[in-house]
């Protein structure tokens, strides 16, 4: 309580204060929510919370709790008791992460650290804190600015200026991109921005904006009139036109872009440039992009057995 009071008097504080705790600190975060006037509390694998459920009725602030399915310090029965206590309570969120152990969020504990689970928990924590305390960033505008520097003005320095000091980019199908400013500057300046076909354009399909990320669904269109290191490394220009569905999952830290995971169907690209024969394979070319744009186009064309399940027409 004294700490909260002291925090709220500081110039850096806008008036609201939250707490996040881990292990024993996770229990303390829960108790802070029950006993103090904290604005939001987040508990990671709090040990012993089940012994203090009598105080649950005192909690009125948003409370978020994260548990590990394999955690012997907070066993399944304890998580069940906690979950049962708060069942149906709108201000309390409880998440359990499968196949991870106690301290899965601690990157220094290499024996138990689990990056996928920690990334999910981190995003949920940021969402809880931002919702109550702010700040509120216009992630759409930040992402659009980044895209402008990549595809319109094609400026490496401006592109990097939209990112944190240690960003990373992963074009998942071919694992191109980089980690850190030096590697990304080399990548953008030599292998990405100058190797973007001149007629490259994006057709937006959908955009989902979360607390710390944007998920962009689009059709990526270009003519393969130059070698494209970042997508088709080592393949000379074919002059073929390509249209593919592409998903960008973009994570932010504060008001800067932290990382990009970019996904597309590489088989569809290779079919469209004539480097992969789709005969006998469950793959297609431009049809994948066309189907995303037009839901009325036929489904299941690759399923030879689709006809077998057709309803029988009685005569």
Sine and cosine of phi, psi and omega as CSV:
sin_phi,cos_phi,sin_psi,cos_psi,sin_omega,cos_omega
0.00,0.00,-0.64,0.77,0.02,-1.00
-0.92,0.39,-0.59,0.81,0.02,-1.00
-0.91,0.42,-0.71,0.71,0.04,-1.00
-0.86,0.50,-0.69,0.72,0.01,-1.00
-0.88,0.47,-0.68,0.74,0.00,-1.00
-0.91,0.40,-0.65,0.76,0.01,-1.00
-0.88,0.48,-0.67,0.74,-0.09,-1.00
-0.94,0.33,-0.28,0.96,0.04,-1.00
-1.00,0.03,-0.16,0.99,-0.05,-1.00
-0.98,0.20,0.52,-0.86,-0.02,-1.00
-0.89,0.46,-0.49,0.87,-0.03,-1.00
-0.95,0.31,-0.30,0.95,-0.08,-1.00
-1.00,-0.02,0.74,-0.67,0.01,-1.00
-1.00,0.06,0.03,1.00,0.03,-1.00
0.85,-0.52,-0.36,0.93,0.01,-1.00
-0.94,-0.34,0.51,-0.86,-0.01,-1.00
-0.61,-0.79,0.66,-0.76,0.05,-1.00
-0.82,-0.57,0.16,-0.99,0.05,-1.00
-0.70,-0.71,0.57,-0.82,0.07,-1.00
-0.78,-0.63,0.75,-0.66,-0.02,-1.00
-0.69,-0.72,0.44,-0.90,-0.05,-1.00
-0.81,-0.59,0.70,-0.72,0.03,-1.00
0.87,0.49,-0.89,-0.46,0.11,-0.99
-0.85,0.53,-0.63,0.78,0.07,-1.00
-0.88,0.47,-0.48,0.88,0.08,-1.00
-0.90,0.43,-0.64,0.77,0.09,-1.00
-0.92,0.39,-0.64,0.77,0.00,-1.00
-0.91,0.42,-0.58,0.81,0.06,-1.00
-0.89,0.45,-0.68,0.74,0.06,-1.00
-0.87,0.49,-0.74,0.68,-0.02,-1.00
-0.92,0.40,-0.55,0.83,0.07,-1.00
-0.89,0.46,-0.66,0.75,0.05,-1.00
-0.89,0.45,-0.57,0.82,-0.04,-1.00
-0.99,0.15,-0.50,0.87,-0.18,-0.98
-0.91,-0.40,-0.22,0.98,-0.07,-1.00
-0.81,-0.59,0.05,-1.00,-0.04,-1.00
-0.99,-0.16,0.64,0.77,0.04,-1.00
-0.91,0.42,0.51,-0.86,-0.08,-1.00
-0.99,0.11,-0.47,0.88,0.02,-1.00
-0.34,-0.94,0.55,-0.83,0.00,-1.00
-0.69,-0.72,0.62,-0.78,0.04,-1.00
-0.77,-0.63,0.79,-0.61,-0.05,-1.00
-0.87,-0.49,0.81,-0.58,0.10,-0.99
-0.97,-0.25,0.85,-0.53,0.04,-1.00
0.58,0.82,0.83,0.56,-0.01,-1.00
-0.92,0.38,0.85,-0.52,-0.05,-1.00
-1.00,0.10,0.84,-0.54,0.10,-0.99
1.00,-0.05,0.11,0.99,-0.01,-1.00
-0.87,0.50,-0.56,0.83,-0.05,-1.00
-0.88,0.48,-0.34,0.94,0.02,-1.00
-0.99,0.13,-0.11,0.99,-0.06,-1.00
-0.85,-0.53,0.42,0.91,-0.04,-1.00
-0.94,0.35,-0.28,0.96,0.07,-1.00
-0.89,0.45,-0.34,0.94,0.00,-1.00
-1.00,-0.05,0.00,1.00,-0.08,-1.00
-0.86,0.50,-0.55,0.83,-0.02,-1.00
-0.91,0.42,-0.26,0.97,0.01,-1.00
-0.99,0.12,-0.15,0.99,-0.11,-0.99
-1.00,0.05,0.88,-0.47,0.05,-1.00
-0.89,-0.46,-0.31,0.95,0.00,-1.00
-0.99,0.16,0.30,-0.96,0.12,-0.99
-0.87,0.49,0.74,-0.67,0.01,-1.00
-0.76,-0.65,0.76,-0.65,0.03,-1.00
-0.84,-0.54,0.73,-0.68,-0.02,-1.00
-0.79,-0.61,0.69,-0.72,-0.01,-1.00
-0.88,-0.48,0.75,-0.66,0.00,-1.00
-0.77,-0.64,0.43,-0.90,0.02,-1.00
-0.96,-0.28,0.76,-0.65,-0.10,-0.99
-0.89,0.46,-0.47,0.88,-0.05,-1.00
-0.99,-0.15,0.19,0.98,-0.12,-0.99
-0.97,0.26,0.92,-0.38,0.05,-1.00
-0.98,0.20,-0.32,0.95,0.05,-1.00
-0.98,0.22,-0.46,0.89,0.10,-1.00
-0.78,-0.62,0.99,0.14,-0.13,-0.99
-0.93,0.36,0.16,-0.99,-0.08,-1.00
-0.84,0.55,-0.62,0.78,-0.01,-1.00
-0.90,0.44,-0.60,0.80,0.02,-1.00
-0.92,0.40,-0.69,0.73,0.02,-1.00
-0.89,0.45,-0.63,0.78,0.02,-1.00
-0.90,0.44,-0.66,0.75,0.01,-1.00
-0.90,0.43,-0.67,0.74,0.01,-1.00
-0.91,0.42,-0.72,0.69,-0.01,-1.00
-0.89,0.47,-0.66,0.75,0.02,-1.00
-0.89,0.45,-0.61,0.79,0.00,-1.00
-0.88,0.47,-0.61,0.79,-0.09,-1.00
-0.97,-0.23,0.19,0.98,-0.04,-1.00
-0.83,0.55,0.82,-0.58,0.03,-1.00
0.99,0.14,0.07,1.00,-0.01,-1.00
-1.00,-0.03,0.91,-0.40,-0.17,-0.99
-0.90,0.43,-0.47,0.88,-0.08,-1.00
-1.00,0.06,0.06,1.00,-0.04,-1.00
-0.85,-0.52,0.81,-0.59,0.07,-1.00
-0.91,-0.42,0.74,-0.67,0.00,-1.00
-0.79,-0.61,0.79,-0.61,-0.02,-1.00
-0.80,-0.60,0.70,-0.71,0.09,-1.00
-0.88,-0.47,0.73,-0.68,-0.08,-1.00
-0.96,-0.27,0.88,-0.48,-0.06,-1.00
-0.94,0.33,0.50,-0.87,0.14,-0.99
0.88,0.47,0.41,0.91,0.08,-1.00
-0.79,-0.61,0.33,-0.94,-0.11,-0.99
-0.91,-0.41,0.07,-1.00,0.07,-1.00
-0.78,0.62,0.65,-0.76,0.01,-1.00
0.95,0.30,0.41,0.91,-0.01,-1.00
-0.88,0.47,-0.31,0.95,-0.03,-1.00
-1.00,0.04,-0.21,0.98,-0.11,-0.99
-1.00,0.04,0.97,-0.23,-0.08,-1.00
-0.93,0.36,-0.23,0.97,0.05,-1.00
-0.99,0.13,-0.27,0.96,0.02,-1.00
-0.99,-0.11,0.99,0.15,-0.15,-0.99
-0.89,0.45,-0.39,0.92,-0.03,-1.00
-0.96,0.27,-0.36,0.93,-0.04,-1.00
-0.83,-0.56,-0.27,0.96,-0.04,-1.00
-0.86,0.51,0.74,-0.68,0.02,-1.00
-0.78,-0.62,0.95,-0.32,-0.12,-0.99
-0.91,0.42,-0.71,0.70,0.02,-1.00
-0.85,0.53,-0.72,0.70,0.00,-1.00
-0.91,0.41,-0.64,0.77,-0.02,-1.00
-0.92,0.39,-0.58,0.81,0.04,-1.00
-0.90,0.43,-0.68,0.73,0.02,-1.00
-0.90,0.43,-0.71,0.71,0.00,-1.00
-0.91,0.42,-0.61,0.79,0.01,-1.00
-0.88,0.47,-0.73,0.69,-0.01,-1.00
-0.88,0.47,-0.66,0.75,0.02,-1.00
-0.91,0.41,-0.61,0.79,0.03,-1.00
-0.91,0.41,-0.73,0.69,0.03,-1.00
-0.86,0.52,-0.65,0.76,0.01,-1.00
-0.88,0.48,-0.68,0.73,0.00,-1.00
-0.91,0.42,-0.69,0.73,-0.03,-1.00
-0.93,0.36,-0.71,0.71,-0.02,-1.00
-0.90,0.44,-0.63,0.78,-0.04,-1.00
-0.86,0.50,-0.63,0.77,-0.06,-1.00
-1.00,0.00,-0.68,0.74,-0.20,-0.98
-0.95,-0.31,-0.33,0.95,-0.17,-0.99
0.97,0.24,-0.17,-0.99,-0.08,1.00
-0.96,0.28,0.28,-0.96,-0.03,-1.00
-0.92,-0.39,0.94,-0.35,-0.03,-1.00
-0.99,-0.11,0.56,-0.83,0.10,-1.00
-1.00,0.08,1.00,0.09,-0.09,-1.00
-0.91,0.41,-0.55,0.83,0.05,-1.00
-0.86,0.51,-0.72,0.69,-0.01,-1.00
-0.91,0.42,-0.62,0.78,0.02,-1.00
-0.90,0.44,-0.67,0.75,0.00,-1.00
-0.93,0.37,-0.67,0.74,0.02,-1.00
-0.89,0.46,-0.60,0.80,0.04,-1.00
-0.90,0.43,-0.68,0.73,0.04,-1.00
-0.87,0.49,-0.71,0.71,0.02,-1.00
-0.89,0.46,-0.61,0.79,0.01,-1.00
-0.86,0.51,-0.69,0.72,-0.03,-1.00
-0.95,0.31,-0.48,0.88,0.03,-1.00
-0.97,0.25,-0.74,0.68,-0.21,-0.98
-0.95,-0.30,-0.43,0.90,-0.05,-1.00
-0.99,-0.14,-0.91,0.42,-0.01,-1.00
-0.99,0.14,-0.37,0.93,0.05,-1.00
0.80,0.59,0.85,0.53,-0.06,-1.00
-0.86,-0.50,0.91,-0.42,-0.05,-1.00
-0.90,0.43,-0.72,0.69,-0.04,-1.00
-0.88,0.48,-0.70,0.71,0.01,-1.00
-0.92,0.40,-0.60,0.80,0.04,-1.00
-0.87,0.49,-0.75,0.66,-0.02,-1.00
-0.92,0.40,-0.47,0.88,-0.01,-1.00
-0.92,0.39,-0.32,0.95,0.03,-1.00
-1.00,0.09,-0.02,1.00,-0.14,-0.99
-0.92,-0.40,0.32,-0.95,0.06,-1.00
-0.93,0.36,0.08,-1.00,-0.08,-1.00
-0.95,0.32,-0.39,0.92,0.03,-1.00
-0.77,-0.64,0.94,0.34,-0.03,-1.00
-1.00,0.08,0.20,-0.98,0.21,-0.98
-0.52,-0.85,0.48,-0.88,-0.02,-1.00
-0.75,-0.66,0.72,-0.70,0.03,-1.00
-0.72,-0.69,0.94,-0.35,0.17,-0.98
-0.99,0.11,0.99,-0.15,-0.28,-0.96
-0.84,0.54,-0.71,0.70,-0.08,-1.00
-0.87,0.48,-0.52,0.85,-0.04,-1.00
-0.85,-0.52,0.05,1.00,0.08,-1.00
0.83,0.56,0.65,0.76,0.10,-1.00
-0.99,-0.17,0.35,-0.94,-0.06,-1.00
0.68,-0.73,-0.80,-0.61,0.02,-1.00
0.28,-0.96,0.21,-0.98,0.01,-1.00
-0.80,-0.60,0.79,-0.61,-0.02,-1.00
1.00,-0.01,0.39,-0.92,-0.09,-1.00
-0.89,0.46,-0.70,0.71,-0.07,-1.00
-0.88,0.47,-0.72,0.69,-0.03,-1.00
-0.93,0.36,-0.64,0.76,0.00,-1.00
-0.94,0.35,-0.58,0.81,0.06,-1.00
-0.88,0.47,-0.69,0.72,0.06,-1.00
-0.87,0.49,-0.69,0.73,-0.02,-1.00
-0.91,0.42,-0.79,0.62,-0.03,-1.00
-0.89,0.46,-0.70,0.72,-0.12,-0.99
-0.95,0.31,-0.50,0.87,-0.13,-0.99
-0.92,-0.39,-0.45,0.89,-0.18,-0.98
-0.81,-0.59,-0.16,0.99,-0.04,-1.00
-0.89,-0.45,-0.94,0.35,-0.09,-1.00
-0.88,0.48,-0.71,0.70,-0.01,-1.00
-0.97,0.23,-0.17,0.98,0.00,-1.00
-0.94,-0.34,0.60,0.80,0.07,-1.00
-0.98,-0.21,0.90,-0.45,0.01,-1.00
-0.78,0.62,0.60,-0.80,-0.14,-0.99
-0.88,0.48,-0.51,0.86,-0.04,-1.00
-1.00,-0.06,0.24,0.97,0.01,-1.00
-0.84,0.54,0.76,-0.65,0.12,-0.99
-0.49,-0.87,0.36,-0.93,-0.07,-1.00
-0.91,-0.41,0.68,-0.74,0.10,-0.99
-0.94,-0.35,0.96,-0.29,-0.04,-1.00
-0.91,0.41,0.67,-0.75,0.06,-1.00
-0.91,-0.41,-0.77,0.64,0.04,-1.00
-0.40,-0.92,0.34,-0.94,0.05,-1.00
-0.57,-0.82,0.77,-0.63,0.04,-1.00
-0.89,-0.45,0.79,-0.61,-0.04,-1.00
-0.91,-0.41,0.85,-0.53,0.06,-1.00
-0.95,-0.31,-0.26,-0.97,-0.03,-1.00
-0.94,0.34,-0.54,0.84,-0.06,-1.00
-0.68,-0.73,0.25,0.97,0.00,-1.00
-0.40,-0.92,0.37,-0.93,0.11,-0.99
-0.85,-0.52,0.71,-0.70,0.11,-0.99
-0.92,-0.40,0.91,-0.41,-0.07,-1.00
-0.95,-0.30,0.80,-0.59,0.11,-0.99
-0.95,-0.32,0.78,-0.63,-0.08,-1.00
-0.47,-0.88,0.21,-0.98,0.21,-0.98
-0.97,-0.25,0.83,-0.56,-0.01,-1.00
-0.99,-0.16,0.86,-0.51,-0.13,-0.99
-0.86,-0.52,0.68,-0.74,0.04,-1.00
-0.24,-0.97,0.24,-0.97,0.16,-0.99
-0.95,-0.30,0.74,-0.67,-0.04,-1.00
-0.98,0.17,0.94,0.34,-0.06,-1.00
-0.97,-0.23,0.12,0.99,0.11,-0.99
-0.44,-0.90,0.32,-0.95,0.01,-1.00
-0.93,0.36,0.76,-0.65,-0.06,-1.00
-0.92,-0.39,1.00,-0.08,-0.07,-1.00
-0.83,0.55,-0.65,0.76,-0.16,-0.99
-0.97,0.22,-0.31,0.95,0.00,-1.00
-0.88,-0.48,-0.66,0.76,-0.06,-1.00
-0.77,-0.64,0.87,0.49,-0.07,-1.00
-0.88,0.47,0.72,-0.69,0.08,-1.00
0.99,0.13,0.00,1.00,-0.02,-1.00
-0.97,-0.26,0.89,-0.45,0.00,-1.00
-0.88,0.48,0.38,-0.92,0.00,-1.00
-0.85,0.53,0.67,-0.75,0.02,-1.00
-0.94,-0.34,-0.22,0.98,-0.05,-1.00
0.97,0.25,0.08,1.00,-0.04,-1.00
-0.99,0.14,0.54,-0.84,0.11,-0.99
-1.00,0.06,0.60,-0.80,-0.06,-1.00
-0.74,-0.68,0.69,-0.72,0.15,-0.99
-0.70,-0.71,0.85,-0.53,-0.03,-1.00
-0.69,-0.73,0.59,-0.81,0.20,-0.98
-0.91,0.40,0.65,-0.76,-0.04,-1.00
-0.65,-0.76,0.67,-0.74,0.03,-1.00
-0.89,-0.46,0.78,-0.63,0.09,-1.00
-0.91,-0.42,0.86,-0.51,0.10,-1.00
-0.96,-0.28,0.93,-0.36,-0.19,-0.98
-0.89,-0.45,0.86,-0.50,-0.03,-1.00
-0.97,-0.23,0.63,-0.78,-0.02,-1.00
-0.87,-0.49,0.54,-0.84,0.21,-0.98
-0.88,-0.48,0.94,-0.33,-0.10,-0.99
0.90,0.43,-0.73,-0.68,-0.02,-1.00
-0.99,-0.11,0.35,0.94,-0.01,-1.00
-0.79,-0.61,0.49,-0.87,0.04,-1.00
-0.97,0.25,0.77,-0.64,-0.04,-1.00
-0.99,-0.17,-0.78,0.62,0.04,-1.00
-0.47,-0.88,0.34,-0.94,0.07,-1.00
-0.79,-0.61,0.76,-0.65,0.24,-0.97
-0.93,-0.37,0.90,-0.44,-0.06,-1.00
-0.92,-0.38,0.80,-0.60,-0.06,-1.00
-0.85,-0.52,0.66,-0.75,0.18,-0.98
-0.43,-0.90,0.18,-0.98,-0.01,-1.00
-1.00,-0.02,0.98,-0.19,-0.04,-1.00
-0.91,0.41,-0.51,0.86,0.03,-1.00
-0.89,0.47,-0.64,0.77,0.02,-1.00
-0.90,0.44,-0.62,0.78,0.06,-1.00
-0.88,0.47,-0.73,0.68,-0.05,-1.00
-0.91,0.41,-0.58,0.82,0.08,-1.00
-0.89,0.45,-0.70,0.72,-0.10,-1.00
-0.94,0.34,-0.45,0.89,0.04,-1.00
-1.00,-0.08,0.09,1.00,0.09,-1.00
0.99,0.15,0.32,0.95,-0.01,-1.00
-0.98,-0.19,-0.05,1.00,0.01,-1.00
-0.61,-0.79,0.83,-0.55,-0.01,-1.00
-1.00,0.09,0.88,-0.47,-0.05,-1.00
-0.98,0.21,-0.09,1.00,-0.06,-1.00
-0.84,0.54,0.83,-0.56,0.04,-1.00
0.98,0.21,0.02,1.00,0.00,-1.00
-0.92,-0.40,0.55,-0.84,0.02,-1.00
-0.99,0.16,0.88,0.48,0.01,-1.00
-0.66,-0.75,0.36,-0.93,0.04,-1.00
-0.67,-0.74,0.11,-0.99,0.03,-1.00
-0.98,-0.20,-0.88,-0.47,-0.06,-1.00
-0.91,0.42,-0.25,0.97,0.00,-1.00
-0.84,0.54,-0.52,0.85,-0.01,-1.00
-0.90,0.43,-0.66,0.75,0.03,-1.00
-0.93,0.36,-0.66,0.75,-0.01,-1.00
-0.89,0.46,-0.62,0.78,-0.02,-1.00
-0.93,0.37,-0.60,0.80,0.05,-1.00
-0.89,0.45,-0.61,0.79,-0.03,-1.00
-0.98,0.20,-0.46,0.89,-0.12,-0.99
-0.69,-0.73,0.98,-0.20,-0.07,-1.00
-0.93,0.36,-0.26,0.97,-0.03,-1.00
-0.97,0.23,-0.22,0.97,0.04,-1.00
-0.92,0.40,0.48,-0.88,-0.13,-0.99
-0.91,0.42,0.57,-0.82,0.11,-0.99
-0.98,-0.19,0.25,-0.97,0.17,-0.99
0.91,0.42,0.40,0.92,-0.01,-1.00
-0.93,0.36,-0.34,0.94,0.01,-1.00
-1.00,0.02,-0.14,0.99,-0.05,-1.00
-1.00,-0.03,0.97,-0.23,-0.02,-1.00
-0.89,0.46,-0.48,0.88,-0.06,-1.00
-1.00,0.04,0.01,1.00,-0.01,-1.00
-0.85,0.52,-0.61,0.79,-0.03,-1.00
-0.91,0.42,-0.46,0.89,-0.06,-1.00
-0.92,0.38,-0.42,0.91,-0.05,-1.00
-1.00,-0.09,0.13,0.99,0.01,-1.00
-0.90,0.44,0.66,-0.75,0.01,-1.00
-0.85,0.52,0.64,-0.76,0.04,-1.00
-0.97,0.24,0.73,-0.68,0.01,-1.00
-0.99,-0.14,0.88,-0.47,-0.01,-1.00
-1.00,0.10,0.68,-0.73,0.01,-1.00
-0.93,-0.37,0.00,0.00,0.00,0.00
